[in-house]
Amino acid sequence: MTARESEFAIEARGLVKTFRTARRRPGALGMLRALVAPERVSTTAVADVSFSVGHGQLLALLGPNGAGKSTTIKMLTGILTPSAGRASVMGIVPYRERVRNARNIGAVFGQRTQLWWDLPARESFRILRDIYGVADGDYRSRMREFDDLLELSSFWDTRVRHLSLGQRVRCDLAAALLHDPPVVFLDEPTIGMDVVVKEQVRLLLRDQVERRGQTVLLTTHDMTEVERLAERVVLINHGHIVLDGTLAEIRTRFGSGWRVNATLVQTEPATGRCPPGLRVVRQDGARVIFEPDGTDGVAPPQALKRVIDRYEVTDIHIQESDLEDVMRAAYLDDRADRELDGELDGETVA
Amino acid sequence: MRDVQELVQGPGGPRRGDARRPDMRVTRHGDLRLTRWADLRLTLRIVALTFRAQAEYRAEFLLKVAFGVAWQVSIIVFAAVLLGRFPGMGGWPSDAVLLIAAMRMLSHGLFELFCGRATELSTIVQAGKIDAYLLRPLPVYRQVQLSIFPSNALGDLLVGVSMFTSAVVALDTAWTPLRVAYVGAAVAGGALMEGAIFTLLSALQLRLPAGLSWSRWVEELLSTFGNYPLKILPGVVNGAFTFILPLAFVAYFPAATLTGNTSGLGVPAALAAAAPLAGLAGFVGSRLLWNFALRHYTGVNG
């Protein structure tokens, strides 16, 4: 199947990745036992993960540490071969046709560089230009573009080993995008960056998706990044997909949706005189946060009116649920489900 | 809905392939690839750049070259002392023994230059570099070899070439074109056989960091026993260096063929003469096994 025939840029169907290791027990006896009769355990890093990403979409793959995000990306980039299931990127099975797949993708693993450690970053760009066969004119215009957005020229003649983490990841991003790949994988691309540089990177990614139509799969722990960039979110935990949907859908399902933040004139406890349909989430002196109590389906404008009618306020506004809270609620919901099913261990003794 | 092809190509203008470079060819899948010549030029450019990067740290670079020289010279000194004390080593005359040592050292220098990074692969694996290599459309084994310029190989080669020249001059034989061709093939075959041994061990390092200790031990074995006629060793050890760790094929068998010392080799003379081919076959086999191990690579940190 060619990229043109493929409906999706990225497809994962029932992906499973299991690692087999020897379980080590503490103490000298445990060590001897491990030598004589090692106990083999299978750790499932990714279990039955299925999702697809359309051409020109930016999808955020989220989850706590060890959830299986990086392993999923490694299977989609051809670094790892799945234990079961199937993956396809631009119609190519990445772990079967690694070289062909590599020409279609760009990837940044924030923790590790893909540049030549001992060479100036610009030399790495030139080598990559030749590896991917980028025409000179395209190369020059792409580098100008990256320099405008990421301010690379101030440090691209420095050896990679001497760059700061933020500078290095910016160079890695440029290197990953240099050959203008249709699909880009970014595993924590803004790790270690200050807020200004993070914003530069976000601008670049937006530009890649909106202007150049690139498909981006992003993992991050930065919820601001998710809110700014992602149209769709896939939440993964313990190797399973917890949910897959737009940010709005996720907020509706796991967040209270909105809250009323009010600053009252009086500092008396607001709990006793709470307006109908609302409850107090938190009170810190005169500052009170209300949320709907679910009894009458109150809408945000009505809630504002009810608070103003009940109290004397100096400031009031509606705040959408914090995305981190929403994610936390989703993880906790998943955890509760798994505890009920007794699936939390994740390791099976072979 | 936007046309899929437009999305793939992007609305921002021409993309890959629209401005095709003259050094690109189209594969049967319709993909663009570098021509073989451009591929070779790219490899040489990376070598030149990594060499320049090493040479810029002058003191470190010179120290590495000097290390290569010192290592090989210490082996020569030890061999010279042994030859001085026991001139008829296993019935071999001194000039023939010198040829074994010279061929092995030159082969070793070539191995270090072209495949030497295989020896310490686990450090590359632990640094997560294999993941990065798998993302580039180049063979991973080649990227491993191009990861750093082997400055110490220059020292190895310097000593190897000097010693090889001395040994060839000292050897009392007629250098017919056939013999010249054979000695060239034998040196290349020796480098390939050493490459095969360490490529095989590096396949182990792709999975197990402990493979590094084995590689270092085998390196010690090769430099300790590789410079002498193996017939001086007990039969079991001789057999082990022929059939388990095929050290005999690196320089001993080819030197035996060239000097006519073919008695007591433990294998038929024809097999000993085919050592260069054995090196080639061993290297091809080890590369296939390496690729197999790479397909089962499990990465670092999950």
Interface residues (C-beta under 8 A of the other chain):
Chain A: T2 A3 R4 S6 E7 A9 F19 A45 H55 G56 G66 S70 T71 K74 T77 G78 I79 L80 T81 M90 Y95 R98 V99 R100 A102 R103 I105 A107 F109 Q111 R112 T113 Q114 W116 D118 L119 E123 I127 L128 D130 I131 Y132 G133 V134 A135 D136 G137 D138 R159 H179 D180 P182 R211 R212 G213 Q214
Chain B: R2 V4 Q5 E6 L7 V8 Q9 G10 P11 G12 P14 R15 R16 A19 R20 R21 D23 M24 H29 G30 D31 L32 R33 L34 A38 L42 R45 I46 L49 T50 A53 Q54 A127 G128 K129 D131 A132 L134 L135 R136 P137 L138 I148 R295 H296 Y297 T298 G299 N301 G302
